[in-house]
Amino acid sequence: MAWVLKMDEAIESGLVHDFDSSLSGIGQELGSGAYSMSDVLALPIFKQEDSNLPLENETKHPPFQYVLYAATSPAVKLHDETLTYLNQGQSYEVRMLDNRKIGDLPEISAKMVKSIARVVFHDRRLQYTEHQQLEGWKWNRPGDRLLDLDIPMSVGIIDPRTNPAQLNTIEFLWDPAKRTSAFIQVHCISTEFTPRKHGGEKGVPFRIQIDTFKQNETGEYTDHLHSASSQIKVFKPKGADRKQKTDREKMEKRTAQEKEKYQPSYETTILTECSPWPDNAYVNSSPTTPAFTSGQISTYSVPDSNSSSPNHQGEGTPQFVVEQLCQTATIQEAQQWLHKKRFSTYARLFSNFSGSDLLKLTRDDLVQICGSADGIRLFNALKARSVRPRLTIYVCQESQHARSVSLLASSQDNENGEGDSRAIYVYHAIYLEELTAAELAKKIATIFGISPNQINQVYRQGPTGIHVLVSDQMVHNLQDESCFVISTVKAENTEGYHVILK
């Protein structure tokens, strides 16, 4: 029993000794000045917990938000950027929203900000050659712009401006505290910048980017606040609707498992934050920049035959306007026809349409593109049949008539005494609609290649060779398909002529 007690005492004394040694070791490692809370917080376990705490930067949100009212494509994969289809020349609303929290950017409260909207290339390859690409587009589309602002439909836009040297940008001021909507029109289509243009090529994507600035100390809008952009593709009128429908039908044919790999289609497109466009480093509000006017309408112009454009060299300017559009009409002739028929407002919408393209459009297509009234009017003009003129007369120049008579007389004096059927009188047809003397003079001048201003009076030779002044009433009473020989007499004291109908 005594032996057992001694063993217990020995074990107890050993444990006490080991415990004392452990305490003394801790004291030696830490010391009186080695302990600090920062060392403890630096341990890995505390670092992991600290990383899960919200960072101050993560709570920040953009000061503005831009919403494009056009649906996104359903055929975009989950991790890809959204893609939106637009119709060429159609007005689309971009809502400018103030996204600031209370206390954010107090320096712009009750003040205007400036936004610059632009259409740029999405592909890096085309961005490097943007200047050359835009110059080529400018030659092909003289007088047109890539991007326009529909001022009558826009809300809250102040002092809109455009620079003739920058066809793809517009700028304007707006008040973040008020409702603001900018209606934009994109006039370039994606297939205009493809290497080949034989039809069916895949168009290049564009980007719509909006950069917003506040005033600096000198009052210029150069201090960058926010930038956002979105990827788009632009089609000919109604083309975006057809493409959207095609993508939707393709997605409906996919299995439920395949559909999970694609984004849903949204009714609107939210522009995502991005870096400011590089040109914005030197953007300023120059007072010499021409301002938009609500009545501004771009007119279609045809470059002359001496144009240095690579796409127009050797092409002459047509000297006529097509009265009725035909299937073989070129794009240029179709544009002239639209202006002639008083559809100049829609000439830019159909700037890439040939005669066959326009004639393929249905009545419903034109109503949706141009509205009910103009759409029906354009459809009727395209499908109209030729209307018989109210009066048709035939005229021949006296000199040509005299030569024909001389030729006929000489042929009758040959040794056989037989006439020559080759001696003919060449007449020109004149079709009159208004049945006025002025219209008759104008048509005569056109046929014989002179200016209408050179014709002073038009006379008709009456009984005993008298000259009767042709009036509107006389033209109205002319017999249909009458024939006349025209002679000219030099007018006294003027450089013009009198025309006599014999």
C-alpha positions in Angstrom: 0.0 0.0 0.0 2.8 2.3 0.8 4.3 1.5 -2.5 1.2 2.6 -4.4 1.1 5.9 -2.5 4.7 6.7 -3.5 3.9 6.0 -7.1 1.0 8.5 -7.1 3.1 11.1 -5.5 5.8 10.7 -8.1 3.3 11.0 -11.0 1.7 14.0 -9.5 5.0 15.8 -9.0 6.0 15.0 -12.7 2.8 16.5 -14.0 3.3 19.6 -12.0 6.8 20.0 -13.3 5.7 19.6 -16.9 2.9 22.2 -16.4 5.3 24.7 -14.9 7.7 24.2 -17.8 4.9 24.9 -20.3 4.0 28.1 -18.6 7.6 29.3 -18.4 8.0 28.6 -22.1 5.0 30.7 -23.0 6.3 33.5 -21.0 9.7 33.4 -22.7 8.2 33.4 -26.2 5.7 36.2 -25.7 7.6 38.5 -23.4 6.2 41.6 -22.0 6.2 43.6 -25.3 5.6 41.0 -28.0 1.8 40.8 -27.7 -0.4 43.0 -30.0 -4.0 42.7 -31.4 -2.9 43.4 -35.0 -0.8 40.1 -34.8 -3.9 38.2 -33.8 -6.1 39.7 -36.5 -3.4 38.8 -39.1 -4.1 35.1 -38.4 -5.6 33.2 -41.4 -8.9 32.5 -39.7 -9.5 36.2 -39.2 -8.4 37.0 -42.8 -11.0 34.7 -44.2 -13.8 36.2 -42.1 -12.6 39.7 -43.1 -12.8 38.8 -46.9 -16.5 38.0 -46.5 -17.3 41.5 -45.2 -18.8 43.9 -47.8 -16.2 46.3 -49.3 -17.0 49.9 -49.6 -16.4 50.0 -53.4 -18.9 47.1 -53.9 -21.7 49.2 -52.5 -21.2 51.9 -55.2 -23.6 52.1 -58.1 -23.5 54.1 -61.4 -24.9 57.6 -61.2 -27.0 57.2 -64.4 -28.7 54.4 -66.3 -29.6 54.4 -70.0 -32.4 52.1 -71.2 -32.9 51.4 -74.9 -36.4 50.5 -75.7 -35.7 47.6 -78.0 -35.9 43.9 -77.3 -32.8 41.8 -76.8 -32.2 38.7 -78.9 -33.1 35.4 -77.3 -30.4 33.6 -79.3 -27.5 34.8 -77.0 -25.7 32.5 -74.7 -25.6 33.1 -71.0 -22.1 34.4 -70.6 -22.1 36.5 -73.8 -23.1 40.1 -74.1 -26.7 40.9 -75.1 -27.5 41.7 -78.7 -30.2 44.0 -79.9 -31.6 44.3 -83.4 -32.6 47.7 -84.8 -34.4 48.8 -88.0 -32.6 51.3 -90.2 -33.9 54.9 -89.7 -36.5 53.9 -87.1 -36.7 56.1 -84.0 -35.9 54.3 -80.7 -36.2 55.7 -77.3 -33.3 55.9 -75.0 -34.5 56.8 -71.5 -31.9 58.7 -69.4 -32.4 57.8 -65.7 -30.9 59.5 -62.6 -29.6 56.5 -60.6 -27.9 58.5 -57.8 -28.6 57.9 -54.1 -29.2 60.8 -51.6 -25.9 62.7 -51.3 -24.3 61.3 -54.4 -22.7 63.9 -56.7 -24.2 66.9 -55.0 -22.2 69.2 -57.3 -24.6 68.4 -60.3 -27.8 68.9 -58.4 -30.0 71.5 -60.1 -27.5 71.6 -63.0 -27.3 70.3 -66.5 -25.1 67.4 -67.7 -23.9 66.7 -71.2 -24.2 63.4 -72.9 -22.6 62.3 -76.2 -24.2 59.4 -78.0 -22.3 57.6 -80.8 -22.4 54.6 -83.0 -19.1 52.8 -83.1 -17.8 49.4 -84.3 -17.9 46.5 -82.0 -15.1 44.5 -83.7 -11.6 45.6 -82.8 -10.4 45.1 -86.3 -12.9 47.7 -87.6 -12.2 50.1 -84.8 -8.6 50.4 -86.0 -9.8 51.4 -89.4 -12.8 53.4 -88.3 -11.8 56.6 -90.1 -11.4 54.8 -93.5 -14.6 52.9 -93.0 -16.6 56.0 -92.2 -15.1 57.9 -95.1 -16.1 55.1 -97.5 -19.6 55.2 -96.1 -19.7 59.0 -96.6 -18.8 58.6 -100.3 -21.5 56.0 -100.8 -24.2 58.0 -98.9 -23.5 61.7 -99.6 -25.3 64.1 -97.3 -26.4 61.4 -94.8 -25.5 60.8 -91.2 -24.9 57.5 -89.4 -26.7 58.7 -86.3 -29.5 61.3 -85.9 -31.7 62.6 -83.1 -35.5 62.6 -83.6 -36.1 66.0 -82.0 -39.9 66.1 -82.3 -40.2 62.9 -80.3 -37.5 63.5 -77.8 -38.3 64.8 -74.3 -36.2 66.9 -72.0 -33.4 67.4 -74.6 -31.7 70.8 -74.5 -29.4 72.3 -77.1 -28.9 69.3 -79.3 -25.8 69.6 -81.5 -24.1 67.7 -84.3 -20.7 68.0 -85.9 -20.6 67.6 -89.7 -17.1 66.1 -89.3 -18.4 63.4 -87.0 -21.3 61.7 -88.7 -21.7 59.0 -86.0 -22.1 61.3 -82.9 -24.8 63.6 -81.4 -24.6 65.5 -78.2 -27.1 67.3 -76.0 -27.7 68.7 -72.5 -30.3 67.3 -70.0 -31.4 67.8 -66.4 -31.1 64.6 -64.4 -34.0 65.7 -62.1 -36.4 65.7 -65.0 -37.7 63.1 -67.3 -35.4 62.8 -70.4 -35.8 60.6 -73.4 -33.6 60.8 -76.5 -35.1 59.2 -79.6 -32.2 58.1 -81.9 -32.1 56.9 -85.5 -29.3 54.7 -86.8 -29.0 55.0 -90.6 -26.1 52.7 -91.3 -26.8 49.0 -91.7 -24.5 46.2 -90.6 -24.0 44.7 -94.1 -22.6 48.0 -95.5 -19.3 47.2 -93.8 -18.9 43.6 -94.8 -16.1 42.7 -97.2 -18.5 41.4 -99.9 -21.9 42.7 -100.9 -23.5 40.0 -103.0 -26.4 39.4 -100.6 -26.7 37.1 -97.6 -23.5 38.3 -95.8 -23.5 38.4 -92.0 -23.5 42.0 -90.9 -21.0 43.5 -88.5 -22.2 44.4 -85.0 -22.1 48.0 -83.8 -22.2 49.6 -80.4 -24.3 52.4 -79.1 -22.3 54.2 -76.4 -23.3 57.2 -74.3 -20.8 59.3 -72.3 -21.9 61.8 -69.8 -20.0 64.8 -68.4 -20.4 67.6 -65.9 -19.1 71.2 -66.0 -15.6 72.0 -64.9 -14.5 75.2 -63.3 -14.5 77.1 -66.6 -18.0 75.9 -67.4 -17.0 73.4 -70.1 -18.5 69.9 -70.0 -15.3 67.9 -69.9 -15.4 66.2 -66.4 -16.4 62.6 -67.1 -19.2 61.1 -65.0 -20.4 57.9 -66.6 -20.2 55.8 -69.7 -22.3 52.8 -70.9 -22.8 50.9 -74.1 -24.7 48.1 -75.8 -24.1 45.8 -78.8 -26.5 46.2 -81.7 -27.1 45.1 -85.3 -28.9 47.3 -87.8 -31.1 45.9 -90.6 -33.1 47.4 -93.4 -36.6 48.5 -92.5 -38.6 45.6 -91.0 -35.4 43.4 -91.1 -34.9 43.6 -87.3 -38.4 42.3 -86.7 -37.9 39.4 -89.0 -34.6 38.5 -87.4 -36.1 38.7 -83.9 -38.9 36.4 -85.0 -36.4 34.0 -86.6 -34.3 33.8 -83.4 -37.4 33.2 -81.3 -38.6 30.4 -83.6 -35.2 28.7 -83.4 -35.2 28.8 -79.6 -38.7 27.3 -79.5 -37.3 24.3 -81.4 -34.6 23.7 -78.9 -34.9 21.3 -75.9 -35.4 22.6 -72.4 -31.9 21.6 -71.5 -30.5 23.6 -74.5 -32.6 26.6 -73.6 -31.0 26.9 -70.2 -27.7 27.8 -72.0 -29.2 31.0 -73.5 -30.4 34.3 -72.1 -34.1 35.1 -72.0 -35.2 38.0 -74.3 -36.0 41.2 -72.5 -38.3 43.9 -73.7 -35.7 46.6 -73.2 -31.9 46.8 -73.4 -30.0 48.3 -70.4 -26.7 49.8 -71.5 -23.8 48.4 -69.4 -21.0 50.4 -67.9 -17.8 50.8 -69.9 -14.8 53.0 -70.3 -15.2 56.4 -71.9 -14.6 56.7 -75.6 -11.0 57.9 -76.2 -12.1 60.9 -78.2 -13.9 62.3 -75.2 -10.6 63.5 -73.8 -10.8 66.6 -76.0 -14.6 67.0 -76.4 -15.8 70.5 -75.8 -19.0 72.4 -76.4 -17.8 74.7 -79.2 -20.3 77.4 -80.0 -19.5 77.0 -83.7 -21.0 73.5 -83.8 -24.2 73.8 -85.9 -27.4 73.1 -83.9 -30.2 70.8 -84.9 -33.4 72.4 -86.1 -36.8 70.7 -85.9 -37.4 71.3 -89.5 -34.1 69.9 -90.7 -34.5 67.4 -93.5 -31.6 65.8 -95.3 -31.9 65.8 -99.1 -30.5 63.1 -101.4 -27.8 64.4 -103.6 -26.1 62.7 -106.5 -22.3 63.2 -106.9 -21.2 64.5 -110.3 -19.3 62.5 -112.8 -16.0 64.2 -111.8 -16.3 63.0 -108.2 -13.2 61.4 -106.8 -15.2 58.7 -105.1 -13.9 55.3 -105.9 -17.5 54.1 -106.2 -18.7 56.8 -108.5 -15.9 57.3 -111.0 -17.1 57.2 -114.5 -20.8 57.4 -113.6 -22.8 60.1 -115.2 -25.6 61.9 -113.4 -29.0 60.8 -114.8 -30.9 63.6 -116.7 -34.3 62.2 -116.1 -36.6 61.2 -113.2 -38.5 58.0 -113.4 -42.3 58.7 -113.6 -43.3 55.1 -112.6 -40.9 52.9 -110.7 -39.9 49.7 -112.4 -38.3 46.5 -111.3 -35.0 47.4 -112.9 -34.6 50.8 -111.3 -31.3 51.3 -109.5 -31.0 52.6 -105.9 -30.2 56.0 -107.3 -33.2 56.0 -109.6 -35.4 54.8 -106.7 -34.2 57.8 -104.6 -35.1 60.2 -107.4 -38.5 58.6 -107.8 -39.2 59.0 -104.1 -38.3 62.7 -104.2 -40.4 63.2 -107.4 -43.4 61.6 -105.8 -43.0 63.8 -102.6 -41.7 61.0 -100.4 -38.5 62.9 -99.5 -39.1 62.3 -95.8 -38.7 58.6 -96.3 -35.9 58.7 -98.8 -33.3 58.0 -96.1 -35.3 55.0 -94.8 -35.1 53.4 -98.2 -31.6 54.6 -99.1 -30.5 51.1 -99.9 -33.6 50.0 -101.7 -33.7 49.4 -105.4 -36.9 49.4 -107.5 -37.4 45.7 -107.0 -36.9 46.0 -103.2 -39.5 48.7 -103.0 -42.0 46.9 -105.2 -41.7 43.8 -103.0 -43.0 45.7 -99.9 -46.6 44.9 -99.0 -49.3 47.4 -98.0 -48.9 46.4 -94.4 -45.1 46.8 -94.5 -45.4 50.3 -95.8 -48.1 51.3 -93.3 -45.9 50.1 -90.4 -42.8 51.9 -91.8 -44.4 55.2 -92.9 -47.6 55.3 -90.9 -51.1 54.9 -92.1 -51.6 57.9 -94.4 -48.1 58.0 -96.1 -47.9 54.2 -96.2 -51.1 53.9 -98.2 -50.1 56.8 -100.4 -46.7 55.2 -101.1 -48.3 51.8 -101.8 -50.7 53.3 -104.3 -47.9 55.2 -106.0 -45.8 52.0 -106.3 -48.7 49.9 -107.6 -50.3 52.6 -109.8 -51.0 51.8 -113.4 -50.1 54.2 -116.2 -52.8 56.8 -116.7 -53.7 57.8 -120.2 -52.8 61.5 -120.7 -55.6 64.0 -121.2 -54.2 65.2 -124.6 -51.6 63.8 -127.0 -50.2 65.8 -129.9 -47.4 65.1 -132.4 -44.9 67.7 -133.5 -42.1 67.8 -136.0 -39.4 70.4 -136.4 -39.7 72.3 -139.7 -36.1 71.8 -140.8 -36.5 68.0 -140.4 -39.8 68.2 -142.3 -38.2 70.1 -145.1 -35.4 67.6 -145.5 -37.8 64.8 -145.6 -39.9 66.5 -148.3 -36.7 67.2 -150.3 -35.7 63.6 -150.0 -39.1 62.4 -151.1 -39.2 64.7 -154.1 -35.7 63.7 -155.4 -36.7 60.0 -155.1 -39.8 60.6 -157.2 -37.7 62.1 -160.0 -35.7 59.0 -160.6 -35.8 57.3 -164.0 -38.5 54.7 -162.9 -40.8 57.4 -161.5 -41.4 55.3 -158.3 -41.5 56.8 -154.8 -39.0 55.8 -152.1 -40.6 54.5 -148.9 -37.5 55.5 -147.0 -38.6 59.2 -147.0 -40.4 59.5 -143.6 -41.4 62.3 -141.3 -40.1 62.1 -137.8 -42.5 63.4 -135.1 -42.3 63.6 -131.4 -45.2 62.8 -129.0 -46.2 65.4 -126.4 -48.4 64.2 -123.5 -50.3 67.0 -121.7 -51.9 66.6 -118.3 -52.6 70.2 -117.2 -53.8 71.4 -120.7 -52.1 74.8 -120.4 -50.0 76.9 -122.7 -47.2 77.0 -120.3 -47.1 73.2 -120.1 -47.1 73.0 -123.9 -44.2 75.4 -124.1 -42.2 73.5 -121.5 -42.8 70.1 -123.3 -41.7 71.6 -126.6 -38.6 73.0 -125.1 -37.7 69.7 -123.5 -38.1 67.8 -126.8 -35.8 70.1 -128.8 -33.3 70.6 -126.0 -33.7 74.3 -125.2 -34.6 76.1 -122.0 -38.3 77.0 -121.5 -37.2 80.6 -120.8 -36.0 80.9 -124.4 -39.6 80.5 -125.7 -41.3 83.9 -125.5 -44.7 83.0 -127.2 -46.3 80.0 -128.8 -48.5 80.7 -131.9 -50.7 78.6 -134.1 -50.9 79.4 -137.8 -54.5 80.1 -138.7 -56.4 80.9 -141.9 -54.5 83.0 -144.5 -51.3 82.4 -142.5 -52.2 84.5 -139.5 -50.5 83.8 -136.2 -53.0 83.1 -133.3 -51.6 83.3 -129.7 -52.0 79.9 -128.1 -53.9 80.2 -124.8 -55.0 77.7 -122.2 -58.4 77.6 -123.7 -57.0 76.8 -127.2 -54.9 74.0 -125.8 -57.9 72.6 -124.0 -59.8 72.5 -127.3 -57.1 70.9 -129.4 -58.1 67.7 -131.0 -56.4 64.6 -129.5 -53.5 63.2 -131.6 -53.2 66.4 -133.7 -50.1 66.8 -135.8 -48.1 70.0 -136.1 -44.9 71.2 -137.8 -43.0 73.6 -135.6 -41.0 76.6 -136.9 -39.2 79.2 -134.9 -38.9 83.0 -135.4 -36.3 85.1 -133.7 -38.0 87.4 -131.2 -37.3 91.1 -131.5 -35.2 92.9 -128.9 -34.7 89.6 -127.0 -32.6 86.5 -127.2 -35.7 84.3 -127.2 -37.8 82.7 -130.0 -41.4 82.6 -131.0 -42.7 79.1 -131.7 -45.3 78.6 -134.5 -47.4 75.5 -134.8 -48.4 74.9 -138.4 
